[in-house]
Amino acid sequence: MPDTSQREVVESVFERNQRREAEINNALKQEAARREDVIRNMHRLRALRLAPDEKLRSTMAFGGKADMTRT
């Protein structure tokens, strides 16, 4: 009888640990996905921020006047 009870406890602890590990792995995957999204957004926003500057520089490099009325 004690062997059966002890086995049930061990299995219960093992299952609980497996569920905990699965939850941790799921959380790590979600965090990695969020981090990828943040980095993708950061690069997109940086490109948008630098786009007008590049247009202005290319206009100045060719000796033309920059249209300062547009931003």
N, C-alpha and C positions, 0 to 999 in steps of 0.2 A: 504493500500500500504506500509506504513512504516514497518508494522509487517512482510510482506513477504521479504522485503529487509533485515531487521535485522536478520530474520531467515536464509537467505542465507549466510549472513556474519558469523553467529554463526556456521552454518554447515561447511562453508569453513575453519574456524579456527579449528574446531573440526577435520576435515579430515586431515588438515596440521599437527596437533598435533599427530594424529594417525600414519601418515607416519613417522614423526620424531621419535616417540617411537619405531616403527618397525625397523627403521634404527639403532637406538641405540642398540636395542636388538640383531640385527644381528651382529653389531660390537662387542658386548660383547661376543657373541657365538664364533666369529672368534678369538678373543683374548684368550678365554679359550682354544680353540683348539690349538692355537700356543703355549700357555704356557705348555699344556700337551706334545706337541711334543718336546719342549725344554727340559723339565724334562726327558722325555724318552731318548733323545739323551745324556743328561748329565750322566744318569745312565749307558747307553751303553758304552760311552767313558771311564767312570771311571772303568767299568769292564774290558775293553780292556787294560787300563793302568795298572791295578793291576794284570792282568792275569800272565804276566811273573814273577812278584815278588812272587806270590803264588807258581809257579812252582819251582822257585829258593829256596824258603823257604822249600818246601816239600823235595827237593833233599838234602838240607843241614841237615834236621831233621833226615834223614835216614843214615847219615854218608857218603853219596856219594859225589862225586865232581861235581860241577856245570859245565856245558859245557859253558864256557864264549865266545866261538866262535859264538854262536847263540844268536840273540837278537830279 
